Amino acid sequence: MFRRPVFQVLHQFVRHESEVASSLVLERSLNRVQLLGRVGQDPVMRQVEGKNPVTIFSLATNEMWRSGENEAYQMGDVSQKTTWHRISVFRPGLRDVAYQYVKKGSRVYVEGKVDYGEYTDKNNVRRQATTIIAGLYPWHMEVRTYICQPTSIAHDNTGSLIH
């Protein structure tokens, strides 16, 4: 098996200034986020006059690591950092499903894009907001609720499973 040189692969994605100057080139880019975490509040549906409604909820993701000198032997203290994300669902069918079925404490997988914006708060102060816009395109329109229920599985005398 022959592999293409790295230069040839990179050349497909990097455009030289001379090529850009001679013709209009639309380059592709990627803004995609995947999150798996727990919902912090029940979703709310909001609608601004003249605009489509949106379902909004918060999602917590956790990052864990061990600190200490003996990390190879998994000794030391476990540290954890929780990051909160604001999730907005605009897609008509998905926003209704998210509003109806996603609840506080649910474990949810969200796929979408990062969006940065500004808004003016009640005190007329401009603030910046980072939002994850979920389910933009059909090929990554996924908001799943994972329901974890303990089950007992046993075998009978014939080797069949009993639930």
C-alpha positions in Angstrom: 0.0 0.0 0.0 1.3 3.4 -1.0 0.4 6.4 1.0 0.0 9.8 -0.6 2.6 12.3 0.6 1.4 14.6 3.3 2.0 17.6 1.0 -0.6 16.3 -1.5 -3.2 15.7 1.1 -2.6 19.2 2.7 -2.7 20.8 -0.7 -6.3 19.8 -1.1 -7.3 21.9 1.9 -4.8 24.8 1.7 -5.2 27.3 -1.0 -2.3 29.5 -2.2 -2.8 33.3 -2.4 -2.2 33.2 -6.1 -5.1 30.8 -6.6 -7.4 32.9 -4.5 -6.5 36.1 -6.4 -7.1 34.5 -9.8 -10.5 33.0 -9.0 -13.1 32.9 -6.4 -12.6 29.7 -4.3 -15.1 28.7 -1.7 -13.2 26.7 1.0 -14.9 24.3 3.3 -14.6 24.6 7.0 -16.0 22.6 10.0 -17.9 23.8 13.1 -19.1 20.7 14.8 -19.5 19.8 18.5 -20.4 16.5 20.2 -21.5 16.6 23.8 -22.6 13.9 26.2 -23.8 15.0 29.6 -26.6 15.6 32.0 -29.4 18.2 31.6 -29.3 20.9 34.2 -32.8 22.3 33.9 -36.1 21.3 32.1 -36.1 22.8 28.6 -38.0 26.0 27.9 -39.5 27.0 24.6 -39.1 30.7 23.7 -40.4 32.7 20.7 -39.5 36.2 19.7 -42.2 37.9 17.7 -41.7 37.3 14.0 -39.1 34.5 14.6 -39.3 30.7 14.9 -39.5 29.2 18.4 -36.5 27.7 20.0 -36.1 25.1 22.8 -33.3 25.9 25.2 -31.7 23.8 28.0 -28.4 23.6 29.8 -26.1 20.6 29.7 -23.3 19.7 32.1 -20.2 17.8 30.9 -17.6 16.6 33.3 -13.8 16.2 32.8 -12.0 14.0 35.3 -8.3 13.4 35.9 -5.9 12.1 38.5 -3.3 14.3 40.1 -0.2 13.2 41.9 3.2 11.7 41.2 2.1 8.1 40.7 -0.3 8.6 37.7 0.9 5.4 36.0 -0.4 3.4 39.0 -3.6 5.5 39.2 -2.7 6.8 42.6 -3.5 10.3 43.7 -6.5 12.5 44.1 -9.3 12.6 41.5 -10.1 16.1 40.2 -13.2 17.0 38.3 -14.3 20.1 36.3 -17.9 20.6 35.2 -18.6 22.8 32.2 -22.1 24.1 31.4 -23.3 24.5 27.9 -26.4 26.3 26.6 -28.2 24.1 24.0 -30.6 25.7 21.5 -32.7 23.6 19.2 -34.3 25.4 16.3 -35.2 22.5 14.0 -39.1 22.2 14.1 -39.5 18.5 14.8 -36.5 18.2 17.0 -37.2 21.2 19.2 -40.7 19.8 20.0 -39.3 16.4 20.9 -36.5 18.0 23.0 -39.1 20.1 24.8 -41.4 17.2 25.5 -39.0 14.4 26.5 -35.7 15.9 27.7 -35.9 16.5 31.5 -33.6 17.7 34.2 -31.1 15.0 35.1 -31.5 13.1 31.8 -28.3 11.9 30.1 -28.3 13.4 26.7 -26.1 13.3 23.6 -26.2 16.5 21.5 -24.5 17.1 18.2 -24.4 20.5 16.6 -22.3 23.7 16.1 -20.9 26.4 18.3 -22.4 29.9 17.9 -21.1 33.1 19.4 -23.5 36.0 19.8 -24.4 39.1 21.8 -27.5 40.2 23.6 -28.6 43.1 25.8 -29.7 42.1 29.3 -32.5 43.6 31.5 -30.1 46.4 32.7 -29.3 47.4 29.1 -25.8 45.9 29.3 -24.4 44.1 26.2 -23.3 40.6 27.0 -21.7 37.8 25.0 -23.2 34.3 24.8 -21.9 31.0 23.6 -24.5 28.5 22.4 -24.5 25.0 21.0 -27.1 24.9 18.1 -28.2 21.3 18.0 -29.5 19.3 15.0 -28.7 21.6 12.1 -28.4 19.1 9.3 -30.2 15.8 8.8 -27.0 13.8 9.0 -26.2 15.0 12.5 -29.7 15.8 13.9 -29.4 13.8 17.1 -30.6 14.6 20.6 -30.9 11.3 22.4 -32.1 10.7 26.0 -30.4 7.7 27.6 -32.5 6.1 30.3 -30.4 4.0 32.6 -32.5 1.4 34.5 -31.0 -1.4 36.5 -31.9 -4.8 35.1 -31.3 -8.2 36.6 -30.3 -10.9 34.2 -30.3 -14.5 35.3 -30.0 -17.9 33.6 -32.4 -20.8 34.1 -31.4 -24.5 34.0 -31.4 -24.6 30.2 -29.0 -21.7 29.8 -31.7 -19.3 28.5 -31.8 -15.8 29.8 -34.4 -14.7 32.3 -35.1 -10.9 32.5 
